[in-house]
Amino acid sequence: IKKIGVLTSGGDAPGMNAAIRGVVRTALSEGLEVYGIEDGYLGLYENRIKRLERYSVSDVINRGGTFLGSARFPAFKEKETRQVAIENLKKNGIDALVVIGGDGSYMGAMRLTEEGFPCIGLPGTIDNDIRGTDYTIGYFTALQTAVEAIDRLRDTCSSHHRISVIEIMGRDCGDLTLNAAVAGGCEFMIIPEVTCTKDDLIEEIKLGFAKGKKHAIVAVTELMLDVNQLAKDIEAAVGHETRATVLGHVQRGGSPVPYDRILGSRMGAYAVELLQQGHGGRCIGIQHGKLVHHDIIDAINNMKRPFDMDLFNTAKRLF
Ligand code: ATP
């Protein structure tokens, strides 16, 4: 291969810029040309493709978001749309593509590979919900942000003997909530992996107050339930003022923490290495500290995300 394309797709994540930089600088050092595609698969369809040089990725390693832009483009599920994308790649002389995104983006990469265009997927999302990797690029920055938010809520909760409910991202994956809860010293949590009804939670909070607690923080993974309603129900049942805070997209932004920069850099470099070895349809992960690659479809369909039940059990003992 002589020319590599790179794009970021789906929700943005801190560290994506480090991953793009990893791809660009490694490819250039191997004598390859690199092309950046704007706004994910949408820009690929619209042929918004530009050559990237060494300086194109200067001063981005410390920046959140993705300087290439990202998009959701559902039309990419249609074969005809992808054919236009492949024609655009070929028109630009590009031989292989690195896709940085979540599992939806992985599906697009797999389809392109099946249709004759080799792609490598890199896990870029704060949710840590991608199979075939222990950690995703952006997760540790979002964790830092969530813990900082919890610390701030703790100050005010403690002063007012209040209960705080905090909604944390992660979709179907409770890693961000669980780890933020442990690091932030949250007393209670609701996460997708462990069944806990609203009534169970209220009983636990009541017990806590009966033991002499003066305030409480409840961490809840997004999409589990309506946190504003939960706050009202807790207040009615427990008799302490309760407020809900939805962290939302605040968790997506900010300068990436060192680990996300390092992970992005390593994975970006590894993607180029794999493409040079002739691999396509692979997704990159880090497992037990080592870079690995898996078949994308196998990873999406057959691999399970490990859930740290030990940490959950430890958390329960700390409450
Ligand atoms: P995040 O986890 O941050 O939401 P994601 O990559 O899972 O990231 P999606 O919106 O699911 O985000 O997917 C990003 C894009 O990937 C879609 O907008 C679409 O262009 C493409 N895509 C998703 N699913 C498919 C599919 N089955 N086939 C082809 N392309 C797809």
Residues whose N, C-alpha, C, O or C-beta is under 5 A from the ligand:
A	BS01	ATP	S9 G10 G11 Y41 A71 R72 F73 P74 F76 K77 G101 G102 D103 G104 S105 M107 G108 R111 G124 T125
